[in-house]
Amino acid sequence: WKMYKTGAEAVATVNEMAEILKGAAPEGREIAVFVPFTALEAASAAMKSIEGASTGAENVYPASEGAFTGEISPVMIKACGASWVLTGHSERRHILGESDEFVGEKTAFALQSGLRVMLCIGETLEERESGLLRNVLERQLKLGLKNVPAETPAEALAIAYEPVWAIGTGKTATAEQAGEV
């Protein structure tokens, strides 16, 4: 949800989702909603009304605790009732300067701490047009998963492809482009 919705607004949105879904995710599907930290606890509690649904944090710091002002640990995320976290989101990479190596640290630490991780990968328009699509995505995957043990359960990790060039530009990725990735 990015930097939108207070706790009360998050609960209202979850309640609307529950009504639309009739209290359950579609069969064979899981729903995960990633909410701002200030709404995480309230949204997590409200999401219990939807079978097959869970919440996640939009960020995590790779430490259990410490002098990391403004950051949030896996322990704090789980205490709010969330089970997922995003790592590698394009805004964290491109606006806040998170490196592929740091994304990898966050991913591995979150998994080791018992959270499920949605690792985001994606290329900019310049990278795509320069023929670097495969190189960029391979690098992001390799470094994003570098310290993840091979025995990590498949259900603990999801990969989300977000073509950075299609965010807020008016351009959209076609089904063929997404299928290529």
Secondary structure, DSSP 8 states (H G I E B T S, - for coil): --S---HHHHHHHHHHHHHHHTTB--TT--EEEEE-HHHHHHHHHHHTTSBTEEEEES---SSSSSS-TT---HHHHHHTT--EEEES-HHHHHTS---HHHHHHHHHHHHHTT-EEEEEE---HHHHHTT-HHHHHHHHHHHHSTTS-TTS-GGGEEEEE--GGGSSSS----HHHHHH-
